[in-house]
Each structure stands twice: as C-alpha cells, then as structure tokens.
Amino acid sequence: MVDLHGLFRARWFARREAAPIPLYAPAGVLVMVADLEAGDTAAVATVFDAYPLPALPYRVGPFLLESWALPHYVPNAGVRLTAPGLTVAYTGDTGPDASLADVGRDADVYIIDSTDRHQQSGTAPPPSDLRRNLTAREAAAAATAAGARRLLLTHFWPGNDREASLTAAAEMFSGEILLADEGLEVTLP
C-alpha cells in the first residue's frame, strides 16, 4: 500500500480539486495511508473514494469486480474483473488457498504471486502453517485448477532466477506463461 502514499501526495499537491480516485482495497488501507500523513484521514478521503475488498461484487465501468479474501501477512484480496469476452484475475501476494480456483476461473489472464523464496540460499522457509506466498509451481497449479488460458507470474523475490520459475511453472501449466517485468505489455482479447 505504500505506493498509494506516493499517488496521494502527487494528487494532493497537483490536483487536489479533482474528483476522488476510486480505490478498491482491503479495509484499513486508507488508514495506513493517512498514518503516513500524521493521521489526516480527511485529506486522504479527498483524494481517494474507498470501496472495501473483499466485498459483494461491484460494477466498475464495463467490468464486474469480484473479490476474495486470500491469505497473506496483511489483509489481501484477490480480484476478478469480467466484461463481455474478457476476464482478468489477480491474486496479489498470497499463500495457498482453495479460493484461488474461483478467483481465476476461466480467466483469459491470471496474474499470480510467484515468490519462490526457496531459490535464495540462506532464506529460511516460513513455518508450514504460515505459507503466505506461492511458488511458481503452486501458481501454475492454481491456474490449471482454475482453467485459466494464460498465466502471468509476478512478485518475484529479488535476485530470483525467473527462467527457473518459468520452468517450474511449465511443469504444471500447459498454456502460455508470461513473466512480469518492466515494460511488459499483454494483449487482451
């Protein structure tokens, strides 16, 4: 959520009078942004129009936005955007969860956390009961269970071998696999 603080500051100082930016995020995110502004919730509410996630579906332009609570170290919501002929799904940072199949069901592109912490020597694995990030292999298994057409792996641990993540994912997912990177453009149907 710290990226939102930069967006808040840019809007607050450049275009304070502009209409608020719709923000779909877990409850409490705006409070955290306000905490970075000495608790100024009124200023933050001037910049952002908050819609809590997870929640009942929202209509966002041509999209139906659905959301699910997913496990992470802080509140997280997976989202699914559907319009006629297009579905894009995104997990955010997450650990294993049965809801991943629902989030990405038949998605044209399923964007999934692929941290692969184990690639870094000396990085202790989290306790098995606190799995809050996925491996590339787990991400691919979730995309397969969801019936997604394309998989976009994201949220790589710094210094990881992305090609190794791609190889691991390809063992579980037979569709096109993309790797998130600066400048990547993904064509949607």
ABEGO torsion letter per residue (X at the ends): XAAAAAAAAAAAAABAABBBBBBBBBBGAAAAAAAAAGGBAAAAAAABBBBBOBBBBBBBEABBBBBBBBBBABBBBBBBBBBBGBBBBBAEBBBBBAAAAAAABGBABBBBBBAGAAABBGBBBBBAAABABBBAAAAAAAAAAAGBABBBBBGBBBGBBAAAAAAAAAAABABBBBBBBBGBBBBBX
